[in-house]
Amino acid sequence: MQPVTPQSAPAHVQQLQTALIRRKEVERLTALSRSRIYDLMKQGTFPKPVALGAMSVAWLEIEIREWIASRIADRAGV
């Protein structure tokens, strides 16, 4: 089986890999508060956002989902 790379992935997979989500959606997905998200970013243990403008940021959805998966793996001792 060939590995899927960003260039060879189907369009819907490529879109998921580059989807940007705003803070409210990050809070919903992670069940973390705004202050906790920023605390974890300061500690270097949470994905950093992408600047969209002078006062606007968003996160890569794939990075947030990978962070969630790593929390689950830590719990399972994997």
N, C-alpha and C positions, 0 to 999 in steps of 0.2 A: 504494500500500500504506500502510495506517495504521500509525503507530508504536505499539508496545506499551508501555503505561504500567502501573505497578503495579496500578492499579485494573482495567484491562482485560485483563491477562494471565491466562492459564489458571491454575487453582488450583495445579497442580504447579509452575508457573514462579514464582508468588508465594511458594510454600513454599520454593523454592530460594533466592530472594532474601532470605529472612529466616531461613534455617537457621543455627543457632549450632553451632560446633564447638569442642571443647576443645583444649588445647595439644598433646596427643599427636597428634591428628589434624592440626593445623597443622604439626607437625614432620614427620609422614608425607607430607603433600602437598607441602611445600616442600623437604624433605631438609635442613632447617636444625636446628641444635641449639637447645636452650632458651636458652642464653646468647646465641647469635647473634640469635635472634628479639628478645630484649630489648635487645640492642645496637642493632639496626636501628630499633626503636621509639624509643629515645632519640635517634637521629639524625633521626627524623621520616620515615624512608623505608620503614616497614612499618606496616600497619594496626594501630590500637590496639584492645584488647579491650573488650568490654562487661562491666561488673560485674554478676554474678548474685547476689552476696551479699557478706558481709564479707570472705571469703577465697576467692572463686570467680569466675573470669572465663571468657569464651568469645569467639570471634571470629565475625564474620559470614562465612559460607562464601563468599559472592559477592565480598567484598573480598579474601579470600585468593586466590581464583581470578583476580581482576583483577590482583593483584600479580604472580602467576605469569605471566600473559599479558604484562604489561609487561616482565618480565625477558626473555621470549622475543622480544618486539618489539625491545628494546634490542640483543639479540644479532644480530638480522636487520638492524639499522640502519634500522628503520621509524620 
